[in-house]
Amino acid sequence: MRQQKPHKENRKHPRTSKRIQFKLKTHDSDIVAETTDLSCIGVCCQVNKPLSFMSHLMISFALADDEEGEGANQVECGGVVVRVEKDTIKANHSVYNVAIFFHEIEESEKAKIAKFLARHGSY
């Protein structure tokens, strides 16, 4: 029996799986989302309604400075939906796994995310 080599992470940007609730704003509605994977260039999240592939969104979330949620840094940026999948595990509920690329983000906003990733562990 052959042993598999350990998986090497090929991603360029560190990320965290820490769950954070945040808001997405589309041209016609506001949607509450929860992160499943966050990096300086994008986010994977779960939402309760489908989003259109390549749709543009405004994103707003708070990254807590400490474990008690004190001193949160507000991050705002523009994103584009690059993947939408219905969550098959939660088939009885309307849950969609969505990947969003941050296509309009200031370097100062990226720095806030990087600081958060450094404090809360990243992979």
N, C-alpha and C positions, 0 to 999 in steps of 0.2 A: 504494500500500500504506500503510495506517494504522499508525502506531507506537503501541504500547501505552504507557500511562503507567506509571511505576514503581509497584510495589505499596507501598501505605502500610500499615504495621503498625497495626492497630486495638486490639491488646491493651493493657490498662491496666497490667499487671504485667510487668516485665522477666523474661526467662527465659534459660536457658543450655542448650545441647545437650551439655555436658560429660557423659561417661558416668560414672555412680556406681552401684556395686552396693549394694543395701540389702535389708532384710527386710520382708515383709508377713506379718502374722499374722491368719488368719481364725479363725472359731470352732472349726475342726477341724484346721488345719494351718499350718505355717510355709512360706513361699514365698520363694525368692531371686528378686530382680528386678534389672533394670538400667535406669537412667533413659535416656530419649531426649530429654526436655524437662522442665526443672524451673523452677518459679516459686514465689513465696511463698504461692500459693493452691492449688497442685496439681502433679501430676507425670504425665507420660506415660512409660510404661515397657514393657519386654518381660518376659513371664513364660512359663514352660514348661507351664502348665496354664490352662484357661479359668477365669475368675472370673464369678460371677453379677452381672448388672447390678443396681446399687443395693445391693450387699452392703457391709457395714461392715467395715473393716479397721483394725488398728493398724499404724503405719508407724514404722520406725526406720532412720535412716541417719546416717553420719558424713560431715561436710564438712571436708576438710583445710584447715588454715590456710595451708599453703604447698605448693609443687610437690612436695616430698619426702614429703608426707602427715603432716607433724608437726603436733601441736597440734590434732587433729581436734575439732570441735564436734559433739556428739551431738544429733540432732534427733529428737523423738518426737511423734507426733500421731495423730489419728484421721482416717480418710478414707472416702469412699464411691465406689464404682466407677460412673463415668458413661458409660464406653464400653468395649466389648470387641470386637476384630476379630482374626480369624485372619490371620497374616502370610502373604499369598499368595506373596511372593517366596521364603520359606523353607518352601514347601509340603511338603517331605520331612521336616520337623521340626515338632514341636509348639511353635510360638512364637505368642504372642498379644500384640497391642498393646493396652495397657490405659491408660485415662485415669482418674485418681483426683483427686477434689476434696477438699482438706483441710477437712473440716467441723468438726473439733475441734482447733484449734491455738492455742496461747498466743502472745501478741504477742512474747514473748522468743524463741520458736522461729522466728517469721517474721523477726525481726531477724537471727538466725543465717543464715538462707537469704539475706536481702538482702545481708548482708556478703559471703557467698560469691559471689553474683552480681556484686557490685561488683569483686571481685578477679579473677574468672575470665571477665569479659566477658559481656555479655548482649545480647539483641536484643529 
